Amino acid sequence: MNTRTRKNIVFVHGKRYTILPTLSLQGFIAIDIMEGSCTKERFKNFVISDVLPKINPFSGPNSVIVLDNAKIHHNNDLIEYLQAFEICVEFLPPYSSDLNPIETAFSQVFILYLQW
């Protein structure tokens, strides 16, 4: 009596995947899916190898990269590299997922996943 009960719960975690999508006004232009978390270096390599060939100098089409405030996006070397190609890099304000169109795309994919 008058003792707290304890229940041990075992959490089983499956594999975790990271999706790096690049969305333009015309749709997805590049995507990378990897097991585990993404590092700044992997993100930089993805942008340089998969995204940069599909974008143009400012003020042409696909000439602005808009990033949220994920830590992997804050890479001064990458930003300087993109700016050398006259690519405009902008960051969304903190906690502004409502301004991020990729969130809408992800929500649609998640709905399809739930229906599957």
C-alpha positions in Angstrom: 0.0 0.0 0.0 1.0 3.6 -0.6 3.8 2.6 -3.0 4.2 3.7 -6.5 3.9 1.2 -9.2 6.5 0.9 -11.9 6.2 -0.5 -15.3 9.3 -0.9 -17.6 8.5 -0.3 -21.2 10.8 -1.3 -24.0 10.7 1.0 -27.0 11.7 -0.7 -30.2 12.9 1.8 -32.8 13.0 0.9 -36.4 15.4 2.3 -38.9 15.3 6.0 -39.3 15.6 7.6 -42.8 16.3 11.2 -43.8 14.8 12.7 -47.0 16.5 15.6 -48.6 14.0 17.0 -51.2 14.5 20.0 -53.4 11.2 21.6 -54.5 10.9 24.2 -57.2 7.8 25.9 -58.6 7.7 23.1 -61.2 7.9 20.3 -58.6 10.7 18.2 -57.1 14.0 18.6 -58.9 16.3 16.6 -56.7 15.8 14.1 -53.8 18.1 12.0 -51.7 17.0 9.4 -49.2 19.5 8.0 -46.7 19.4 5.8 -43.7 20.1 7.7 -40.5 20.7 11.4 -40.0 22.2 13.8 -42.5 25.4 15.7 -41.7 26.4 19.2 -43.0 28.9 17.6 -45.3 26.4 15.2 -46.8 23.9 18.0 -47.3 26.6 20.1 -48.9 27.6 17.3 -51.3 23.9 16.8 -52.2 23.4 20.5 -53.0 26.6 20.7 -55.1 26.1 17.4 -57.0 22.3 17.1 -57.3 20.8 20.6 -56.9 23.4 23.0 -58.3 23.3 21.6 -61.9 19.5 22.3 -61.9 19.5 25.9 -60.8 20.5 29.1 -62.5 22.2 32.4 -61.6 20.0 35.1 -60.1 17.5 36.3 -61.5 16.8 33.3 -63.7 14.4 30.5 -63.0 15.3 28.3 -60.0 17.9 30.9 -58.9 16.9 31.2 -55.2 17.5 28.5 -52.6 15.2 28.9 -49.5 16.2 26.9 -46.5 14.7 26.4 -43.1 16.8 26.7 -40.0 18.0 23.1 -39.7 21.6 23.0 -38.4 22.8 21.2 -41.5 21.7 24.2 -43.6 23.9 26.6 -41.8 27.1 26.0 -43.6 29.1 29.1 -44.5 31.3 27.2 -47.0 28.2 26.0 -48.9 26.6 29.4 -48.9 29.7 31.1 -50.2 30.1 28.4 -52.8 26.5 29.0 -54.0 26.9 32.7 -54.0 30.0 32.4 -56.2 27.6 30.9 -58.8 25.3 33.9 -58.2 22.7 31.7 -56.5 20.6 33.6 -53.9 20.4 31.8 -50.6 17.6 32.8 -48.1 16.6 31.4 -44.7 13.1 31.2 -43.5 12.4 32.9 -40.1 12.7 30.5 -37.1 9.6 28.4 -36.4 7.8 29.2 -39.6 6.8 25.9 -41.0 3.7 27.6 -42.4 5.9 29.4 -44.9 7.7 26.3 -46.0 6.1 24.6 -49.0 8.0 21.4 -48.5 5.9 20.9 -45.3 2.7 20.9 -47.4 4.3 18.4 -49.8 5.3 16.2 -46.9 1.9 16.3 -45.4 0.4 15.1 -48.7 2.9 12.2 -48.9 2.1 11.3 -45.3 -1.6 11.2 -46.0 -0.9 8.8 -48.9 1.2 6.7 -46.7 -1.6 6.4 -44.1 -4.0 5.4 -46.8 -1.7 2.8 -48.1 
